[in-house]
């Protein structure tokens, strides 16, 4: 396992990925997805619609939340992973979006739920469906 998860609060699960090679980054993204999916049973609420992947390029952090149709009411559990990126892979938004979409197409733990996967790297109002 590449990532070691800690909890900064009872509801926020954190990890750090210090690897900058593409394969390690891809595996870390997949582990973030699996961690988020492992919490879905506790995280889905009556109004849950999206499994939202939020990439914050300025701090190289991926956040995964379950949210409602307005993307304003998040479920309690949040996954956050901070990456250490080299200059060669400074803007990874498109690549990360691709890896998430690719992994979700065969992710059995995600397909058990009726959630829509979405991604953004420039604010929730700019989310795109995966």
NORHU-V505337 format. One record per helix or strand of 2 or more residues. SS is the DSSP state (helix for helix, strand for strand). FROM is the first residue (numbers start at 1). TO is the last residue. If there is no record, write none. Layout:
[[SS/FROM/TO] [SS/FROM/TO]]
This chain:
[[strand/6/7] [strand/12/17] [helix/22/38] [helix/40/43] [strand/48/56] [strand/61/68] [strand/78/83] [helix/87/89] [helix/93/104] [helix/108/111] [strand/116/120] [helix/124/126] [strand/128/129]]
